[in-house]
C-alpha cells in the first residue's frame, strides 16, 4: 500500500493532492417521524494508492456517504456539501454527467454481488459493456478480450470459458471477483468498496482482499473500504475513520486507532472483539445501549447516553472533530485528553461483566453425561431429472459419515465454509428423524427409534436459535405470545406461562415491561436476545445455535456472546454452536469440529485446533481469520486456497480436499498417489485431537 508522504526531486517531503475530497457532506431523508439526518458534516480525503477504512455500527452513515459520492441516492434524498474528484465538483451534477464518471473515475463494489449483476447476461458481456460504455471506439471483440483478461487478473479459473457463464453459475466469492473485475475495467482512480467481504467465508474473504491488492497494484487507485470488520481494517487499510450517528468521531492511521484510541466509542469497538489468536474466556467488553435515532437528535454528544466517561458538557455540547497530540490524528470527544493522559484500554472505560464459573467446572469431560452423540451420520439427497417421468441420476452427499459427541455443560463449535454440511448436520439433529445412515442419540435415546410421543418429549429438551432474528420472530405477535408459544403447545398453564415469560425476559437482559411490544420495536441485538429467550422457554438441556451473532454489529455481538456464556454457566446448558466467525468460536467453544465437504477433517479442543492445527484445511481456515492487531496482522502469511468447494454431488476420489490443498502440490508423486486413491480417516494427534490427513503436521498460524 502506498503511503501519504512522498519525496520530491529537491529532497523535500510533500503530500500528494487527494483524488477524492469530501467536505462537510450532509445527507438527509424525509420520513413520517421527521427529517433523518443520515450524514452530518462528513469530511475526508484520499490520495492515489491509499486505503481508507470506514468503520462503525449499522446506521452510522457509512454506506449512505458512499452512495452520495456515486450519485445513487433516491431523488427524495437531500445532499449538501462538497464532493470533489480530481479537483472537479460532483455535488449538484446531473445523472448524465455523473454517468461519465461512474466506472471510469470512481467505481463501486457493492456488498451483494448477486443483486448487483444482471442475471440474464453473461458475466463477460457485463464487463465488456462497462468497458464500451466509457470507450465507445472499442470493438465488441476487443472488449470481450479485455473482459477475459480482467477475469484472469482477479483469479477466475478458465476465464475464457467462465466469461460465457451467468452470475448464478458462480459462487459468492467468484461473483465478488467479477464485481471487482468490472470495477477496475476502466482503470478508475477511486474504488468504493461497501462491505465487500461481509457475506463471505473467511477463506473467500482472504482471497477477495488479495484480489483488491492486485487491483490496486494494476490501477493505482485509492480505495475506500467500508466494513464492520476491524480485523480486515487492521491488515488492509492505511488510515481509519470511525463513524457514529452520521459523522466521523475519530480519524487517523491504523496504528493511531488501534493503539492510541482517544474516543471511548473506538475503544468500545475494539474491546468488543474476540481475538482468534488468544485463548481467554474472559467476558468481552460490550458497548451497552443502541445508536441514537437520527431524527431530531438532542443537543450534546450523540454517544453520551452510552459513554461511561461522560461529564456535564457532553450532555449539552457536541464535540467537534479536533486534533490530538499525534499529528494527523483527530477525535470528537470532550474527554480525549483524559484518555491520552491515562492511556486507557476498553476494560478501563467500559464495565466488564463478571464471569460466572461454569456449572460443571472442574469435572473432567469423560465424567460428564453425554447430551448428544452422533455416530457415522450420513444424509444424502437424490439428484433427479425429468418433469413428468423423473429418474435418479445421482446423489448429493451433504453429510458423509461424521461422528462427535457433546457433554453436559460443553460447547462444540461446528465450523467450515458454506456448503460443508454444517446446517444439514444441525437439521438432522433438530428433526429427530431417521438419517440416511448412522445414528443420532439425544439424551441417550436414538432418534431413529422414537415414536411420536417420545419424539415430542425429547424435542422439549432441544432449543434452537436462528441466524436472522428479524426473520425468525413473527412480526404480528407481541413478544409475550412469541415466548409463550412453545409452552402453550406443551400445555403449560396460563399463569405459569406468564410468570415464565417475565423470568425469561429478565434472564436475557430485557424486562417484563417489554411483554406487549412487537419485534419491530426492538433493535437487532434485542431481537436476538428474544430468540435466545424463546429457545430457553421449555428449559432445554441442549441448545443449537445457527450463526446466532453473524447478523449483529460488533458491539451488540459482544453482549449476546457474553449472555450465552452467562446462561451456560447459570443453567448448565450444552451448545452446538455453528459459525463462520472463528474468532467467536475461539472465545465461546470448548471443542471444535472442522467440516469440509460433508466430513469432519479435524476435531479437538479449542487450544489444540487453534494453536496447533494439523490438517492443511484447518491451517488455511485459521490463517484467513483477520486479527484485530495491525502489527501482527501485517506480519502474518496467508495460506490462500485456490478455487471453490467442490460439489457434494461430485466428491473427488481419495482425499476430498486434495484439489485445493496447498500441501498436496509439495508432496512426492507416491505420496500424492495416496492422496488421490485413499480416503483419509480421523487419526489421533493428541489426547483429544484428531485429523483426517495422510500427512498431518501441526503448524502455528497466529
Buried (B, 14 or more C-beta within 10 A) or exposed (E): EBEBEEEEEEEEEEEBEBBBBBBEBBBBBEEEEEEBBBBBBBBBBBBBBBBBBBBBBBBBBBBBBBBBBBBBBEEEBBBBBBBBBBEEEBBEBEEEEBBEBBBBBBBBBBBBBBEBBEEEEBBBBBBBBBBBBBBEEBEEEBBBBBBBBBBBBBBBEEBBEBBEBBBEEBBBBBBBBBBBBBBBBBEBBBBBBBBBBBBBBBBBBBBBBBBBBBBBEEBBBBBBBBBBBBBBBBBBBBBBBBBBBBBBBBBBBBBBBBEBBBBBBBBBBBBBBBBBBBEEEEBBBBBBBBBBBBBEBEEBBBBBBBBEBBEEEBEEEBBEBEEBEBEEBBBBBBBBEBBBEEEBBBBBBBEBBEEBEBBBEEEEBEEBEBBBBBBEBBBBBEEEEEEEEEEEEEBBBBBBBBBBBBBBBBBBBBBBBBBBBBBBBBBBBBBBBBBBEBBBBBBEBBBEEBEEEEBEEBBBBBBBBBBBBBEBBEEEBBBBBBBBBBBEEEEBEEEEBBEBBBBBBEBBBBEBEBBEBBBEEBBBBBBBBBBBBBBBBBEBBBBBBBBBBBBBBBBBBBBBBBBBBBBBBEBBBBBBBBBBBBBBBBBBBBBBBBBBBBBBBBBBBBBBBBBBBBBBBBBBBBBBBBBBBBEBBEEBEBBBBEEBBBEBBEBBEBBBBBBBBBBBEEBEEEBBEBBEEEBBEBEEBBEBBBBBBBBBBBBEBB
